[in-house]
Amino acid sequence: MTKSIKKDFSREIKKSISRFISILLIVVLGVAFFSGIRSSMPAMQNTADAIYDKENFMDIRVAGTLGLTANDLEAISEIEGVEEVEGAYTTDFLCLANSNEIVTKVIAMPNSINDVKVSQGRYPEKYNECVASREFLEISGYKIGDYVTLSTGTTDKVFDTLAAETYQIVGIGSTSYFLNGDMGTSTIGDGVVDGYLVIPQEAYVADIYTSIHITVTGARELNSYSKEYTDLVDSVIQKIKLIADKRCDIRYSEVR
């Protein structure tokens, strides 16, 4: 920049100093906002990954329309790359609160994968006790110590699935399974799951798992949002798919 151009530039700035400062501040604000957006995503991903590792969150979930058996569990556990497998029970029920039917997801307390963390109260110790999510308590108005009565919303009976239809809330808990707040849809009620309850496994009388949760060897050491993690987990998924048709045929024959 020549001396005359510098002089003209300085003169223009002095003539409209307020406009120059405004433009400068807008540029600074824009750069700061962009930098914040760029850095927030990795920070959020690292935070979520740390929570997943702490709660031993699953890497793969296997489900079937006819349910899954202990034999399916054993077959998956023998696949190379599978570190840990666990059968899970999850069923949607209706709960009446303030004259409204609340769609409630009832989950069996896991042994290891997808740990449930209790922030208030305690873990259930009896088959008719439960831990409630904050979402459930907010929409229902229930609190620790209250009793919750469930219904199926269909012609089926609660006792076909659970050992009790009334449960006492003994704690408030959460799980990474619903970290984003979305608890999915349901075929009963208004079709939207409002909250969840966690009950002891012995409260489930059904012997067929609704899903199987899997952790992959070496996945914990990787960031769950990285390509390396995705490739590792996908390699195990492909191996599970190789036995899927055979296992489905076996299960269909058992049901028929």
Disulfide bonds with the S-S distance in Angstrom:
none
